Amino acid sequence: LKTFLTHTAHTGPYPVYSAMVHMVLLMRFLVLVASSVKSSADKALVLGDSWAEYSLETLQEKCDTITSMVNRGIAGTTAAEWAAKDNCATKPPDSLCCRSTGSCSLDDVSFNDTFRTAWVSIGGNDFFLTGCSAAPATLSAIQANIQKVVADLQALSPQTTIVLTGYSVPSSPLTWHPSPSCSEFSALLPLNAAVKAAAEAQSVDYVDVSQVMGGNATQYSDAQFYADSIHLNEAGYRQLWHHPPLQAAMQCLLGQSVSGAPRKLKGASLASLAVILPWMR
């Protein structure tokens, strides 16, 4: 802009040529401004448990409008821990919230840049810790903790569109869990209802993904989308981000990356990551 203004002040004896130069300089300036705005406006945040952590960078790769992202998912963590803002100052060094470079606290997330959208995946581990109890008091407690996390995020980044999804129906019985209730087809539906209630209470988006992998209240999901009974694989995350209501909520414009051949996930494999707890593993 300084160059543009300086050049304008010295038009010289060639007005037509000078006008063309001015136009070029102005266009270059506007491109720089647009690029600067886009770099922050198209940033996404992924937050929560293993569903979030194991998604790695798939949201950015499957969502054409997202140019950068931060994944703060920590496998095995609970909504209660995120609501309490547990970090390494309050938890022992071997706790799940201290397992990575981050913590279960939004206070440790940098909001210097604008997050256009945020996907929050929490509540599953809380639910499994109760033995998949559908008792109203249990679900109300989970809902309250999810609401607290969303409220904290809204306070820190009020311009961010927040999306909750709950979880898809498992691909097989959760044999690693001692409670038979957790292996029922519809086991996660009460949890998803609590997640939806939390989203509505905080006026954020909820997208039902319970049947996106082919499962429902009477059958398990298609195993081709799962790394194990509960965790999605690369094909599963591609299926998740391709879900039209979720595309709309995340403001995605999906292109060739969705229908293309599966790409190997960057970083550690899902199998190597699933070493946290017997639940959500």
N, C-alpha and C positions, 0 to 999 in steps of 0.2 A: 504493500500500500504506500509506503514511504517513497519507493521508486516511482510509482505511478504518479503521485502528487508532485514529486520533484520534476519529473519529465513534463507534466502538464504546465508547470510554471514557466517552462522554457520551450514554448511551442516552435519558435523559429520561423523561417520563411516558407516552410512547406506544410501548409495546414492539412492537406489531404493525407499526406504521408504521416504526419504527426497524429492525426485522428486515428489512423489504422494502428499505429504503434500503441496509442492510448487504449484502444479497444483490446488489443492482444494482452497488454499488461493487466487490464481490468479483468479479463477472462481468466488469466492465470491466477490472479489474486482470489477470485471467486472460487476457483477449483481448490485452492489451498484451504480456504475457509470451509468449504463443503467437506473436504477430506478430514479436517480437524474435528468437525462436528460428528461425522460418521464414525470416527474411531472410538468415540465414547458412547454415542447413542446406540450403537449396535452391539454392545457388550452384554453378555449373559452371565448369570450366577447360578451354579448348581450347588445345592446344599442339602445335607442330611445324612442318611445311612448308606448301606451298601448299594442299594438301587441307584443312589446318586453317585457314590464313589466309582462303582464299576462301569458307569456310563462313560467314564473318561472324557474324551472330547467329541463323542458322537453327536451331541446336540449341535455343536458348531458345524460339524461335517455334514449333517443332514438338514440343517436350516440355513438356507442361502443368505438370509438377511443378517445373520450373526457373524461378525467378523472376528470376535475374540471372546474369550470366556474364562471364568475362574471356577474350578471344581473344588468345593470344600466339603465333599462327602467323606464321611469316616465310617467305614463298615462297623456294624455292631452297636453304634451309638443310638441313644433313645431321645425321644422328644423331651423327656424329663431333664436329661443332661443339657440339651440345647436350651431349654427354658431357663435352667439354673445358670447358664453361661459357664459351665465347667471348663476350666483350663488347667494348665500345668502348675499354676500357683495354688489351686484348690484341690487338685487330684494327685494321687501318687504317680510317679513317672511311668509306671507300666500300665496305667489306665488307658482305655480306648481313646479318650479325648486327647491324650498326649502321644498317641501312636505315630502321628504324622507331624509335619512341621506346623500344622495349625492347631486348633483347639475347638471345643464345642461352644464357642462364644463368638457371636457376631461382632463383638467389640474388637476382635482380632482380624476382621475383614476390612480391607482398605476400600473406602467408598469415595476416594479421590476422583475416580472416573464414574460416569453415570452408567448404572446397570439398566438397560432397557427392560429386561425381563429376568425373572428368577424362577427356577423350578425347585420346589421344596419337597423332599421325600423323607418324611419322618412318621413315627408312630408304630411301624411294624415290630420293632424289637420290644417296645413297651407291651404290645399286645401278646407277643410270644412269651414274655416273662410272666404274664398272668395265666398262661395255659390256654390262651385263646378264649378267655372268658367274655361272654356277651352280657355280663351283668351291667345294668345301667350305671352304677357307681364307677365301675372300672372304665367303661367307655367315656364317661363324663370327665374323668381325670385325664385320660389321654387327650381328649378334645381340648381341655383347658390348657394343657402344655403346648399343644400345637398352636393354639390361638396366641399364647404368649410369645412363641417364636416368630409368628407372622407379625404380631404387633411390634415386636422389637425391630424387625426388618422394615416395616412400614415407617417407623420413627427415624431410622437411620437413612432410608432411601425412599422417601415418599413418592418419587416419580416412577418407581419401578413397578412393572406389572408382575404380580406374583401369581404363580400357578401351582395348585396342588392336584395330585392325581390319585392318591391311594395306590393300590397294588393290583396286579392282574391275578386271576385265579391260578394257583400252582399247577405245575405240569404233572405232578404225581403226589402220592401221600407223603406227608412230611414225617417220614419214619424216624428221623433223628430227634424229633420232639416227643417227650414222654406222654403228652396229653393226646388222647385219641381225637379230641375236638379239633385239633389243629390239622388233621388229615381229611376232614370233610370237604366236599367240593365247595361248599358255601362258607367255609371257615373265616375267610377274610372279609366277607360282605359286611358284618357289623363294624369292623374296623373302618372300612371305606365309608360307611355311613357317618362315623365319627369325624373322619377327615373332611367329608363334605360339609358337615355341620360347622366345623371350625372355619372352613373357607367362607361359608355364608355369613357367619357371625362377624368376620373381619372384612367382609365385602371384597373378597378376592376371587379369582377364577378357580373353579373346580372342574376337572375333566375326568369323567368316569372311564377308566381304562381296564376295568375288571374283565371284560370279554374280548379285549383287543387281540389276545393270543389264542383265541378259539375256545376258551373255557367259559363255563357259566355255572349256575347253581346246581346243575345235574351232571356235569362232566369236567374233567381236568383240561387244562390248556394243551396246545400242541407242543410236544417236547422239542420240536426243531427250533423253537425260539428260546430254549432254556439251557443254561450251563449246568444247572441242577434243578431240584424241584421248585425253587423259589427265585433264583437269580437268572436274569436275562443274559443271553449271549449277544454277539454282534448282530445276528439276524433279528433277535428280539428287540434290541434298541432301534434297529432300522424300522421294524414294524411299529414300535411305539411312536417314534417321531413322524411316521407316515400317517398316523391316525388323524383324519381331517379336523375333528374338533380341537385336538392338541396343536395341530398346525396353526389353526386360527388363534388360539389362545396365546401361543408363543410368537405370533406374528411372523410366521415363516413363509417363504416362497420356495418350495422345494423344486430342485432341478434334477439333473441327470444323476446326482449322487445317490438319490433314493433308489432308482431302478437299476443302478449299476451293480456289478459283481461285488459280493461281500469283500470288505477289506479287513485285514487282520488288525485287531485292536492294538494301538500303540501302548508301550509300556508293559507292565507285568500282565500275565494272562489271568483270566478270571479264576482259573483253578488255583493259581499261586496266591491270589488275593484272598481267597475264601478260607482263611485260617484263623478267624477271629473268635467267634462263639459258635456253639452248636446251633443257635438260631440265627436266621438271616445269613446262613453260610452255604 
